[in-house]
Amino acid sequence: MENLIRDVIELDKKFRTQVELLEAEKSKIGDFLRIEKAKLEKVYQNDAKVKLDTKKAEINLDLDHRKEKAQKDYDMTLKKLEANFNKNKAEWIETIYQFCTEE
């Protein structure tokens, strides 16, 4: 009977120790999860930043191309208007002069 009691006490001590170790390990899980969460957030933020920077560069390049095209279109239209003005300037001046001098 004494052996049985001693065995029960020894088993109780052994399992209490195991429970304490498991509880200590369990308390470390929260810290581990916080650390891993921070790592993952950093990875995803860096990935998002790279994607965002790439998209900004694409948009800026497209914007530059559109600005160049708009400037070329503007220059071409301006030349056409100037050519038309220079071609018809004398006629328009004469027409306006005739209109103003008629009684």
Secondary structure, DSSP 8 states (H G I E B T S, - for coil): -HHHHHHHHHHHHHHHHHHHHHHHHHHHHHHHHHHHHHHHHHHHHHHHHHHHHHHHHHHHHHHHHHHHHHHHHHHHHHHHHHHHHHHHHHHHHHHHHHHHH--
